[in-house]
Amino acid sequence: SGEDAFEMMLCGARAVQVGTCHWTEGPKCFDRISDELRAIMKERGYASVDDFRGKLKEWSKEGAAMSRSARMANKAKKGDDATKKEGGDGANLNQQSVLIAVLLAIIAVLLADKLEIVSL
């Protein structure tokens, strides 16, 4: 993915291996990875790969705390976006739960019939 390529380059890589991705996805993976990498660079304010290649900072407690806070804020933002897409009240989740319960009940009845526990 573009995120994987970004992280490898942040560690200093000048190239990344995408053979498996190419095998499963075909040549379109190159455009997808490039587009994802460009989006990450734009989001983080980098104009070129040289701006961030090899710039990984040494681990520190303060840096880890900042990174953790940023990830949690990003997750919360994504969760808010998902809630807005679902209608904001969890109705979609309730519908899915009901559907799953009904399907499980049908499967249980069919299995009971097959195992001759009940007769339909």
C-alpha positions in Angstrom: 0.0 0.0 0.0 1.0 3.6 -0.2 1.2 3.7 3.6 3.6 0.7 3.6 5.8 2.4 0.9 5.7 5.7 2.9 6.8 3.9 6.1 9.6 2.0 4.4 10.9 5.2 2.7 10.7 7.0 6.0 13.1 4.4 7.3 15.4 5.2 4.4 14.4 2.8 1.6 15.0 3.9 -2.0 12.8 1.2 -3.4 10.0 -1.0 -2.1 9.0 -4.6 -3.2 5.5 -4.9 -4.7 5.9 -8.3 -6.4 3.1 -10.1 -4.5 0.8 -7.1 -5.0 1.5 -7.1 -8.7 0.9 -10.8 -8.9 -2.5 -10.6 -7.2 -3.7 -7.1 -8.4 -1.9 -6.7 -11.7 -0.2 -3.6 -13.1 -2.9 -1.3 -11.8 -1.3 -1.7 -8.3 1.5 0.7 -9.3 -1.0 3.5 -9.9 -2.9 2.7 -6.7 0.2 2.7 -4.6 1.5 5.9 -6.2 -1.8 7.7 -5.7 -1.9 6.6 -2.1 1.7 7.7 -1.5 0.9 11.1 -3.1 -2.1 11.5 -0.9 -0.1 10.8 2.2 2.7 13.2 1.1 0.1 15.9 0.5 -1.6 15.3 3.8 1.7 15.5 5.7 3.1 18.5 3.7 5.8 16.8 1.7 6.6 18.0 -1.8 8.9 15.1 -2.7 10.1 11.8 -1.5 13.5 13.3 -0.5 11.7 15.5 2.0 10.9 12.5 4.2 13.2 9.6 3.1 15.3 8.5 6.0 13.8 11.0 8.4 12.4 8.5 10.9 13.1 9.9 14.4 14.7 7.8 17.1 12.1 6.4 19.6 11.2 8.4 22.6 8.5 8.3 25.2 7.3 11.8 24.2 7.3 10.9 20.5 5.4 7.6 21.2 2.8 9.5 23.2 2.3 12.1 20.4 2.0 9.4 17.8 -0.5 7.5 20.0 -2.6 10.7 20.5 -2.5 11.4 16.8 -3.7 7.8 15.9 -6.5 8.0 18.5 -7.7 11.3 17.1 -7.6 9.9 13.6 -9.6 6.9 14.7 -12.1 9.1 16.4 -12.5 11.2 13.3 -12.9 8.2 11.1 -15.5 6.8 13.6 -17.4 10.2 13.4 -17.3 10.0 9.6 -18.7 6.5 9.6 -21.4 7.5 12.0 -22.5 10.3 9.8 -22.6 8.0 6.8 -24.8 5.5 8.7 -27.3 8.2 9.6 -25.7 9.0 13.0 -28.1 7.0 15.2 -26.8 3.4 14.8 -29.9 2.4 12.8 -27.8 0.6 10.3 -26.0 -1.4 13.0 -29.4 -2.4 14.5 -30.7 -3.6 11.1 -27.5 -5.6 10.6 -27.9 -7.2 14.1 -31.5 -8.2 13.4 -30.5 -9.7 10.0 -27.7 -11.7 11.6 -30.1 -13.0 14.3 -32.7 -14.0 11.7 -30.1 -15.8 9.6 -28.7 -17.6 12.6 -32.2 -18.8 13.5 -32.8 -20.1 10.0 -29.5 -21.9 10.0 -30.3 -23.5 13.4 -33.7 -24.7 12.2 -32.2 -26.1 9.0 -29.5 -27.9 10.9 -32.0 -29.3 13.4 -34.1 -30.6 10.5 -31.0 -32.1 8.8 -29.9 -33.8 12.1 -33.5 -35.0 12.5 -33.8 -33.2 15.9 -37.0 -31.6 14.6 -39.2 -32.3 11.5 -40.3 -29.6 9.2 
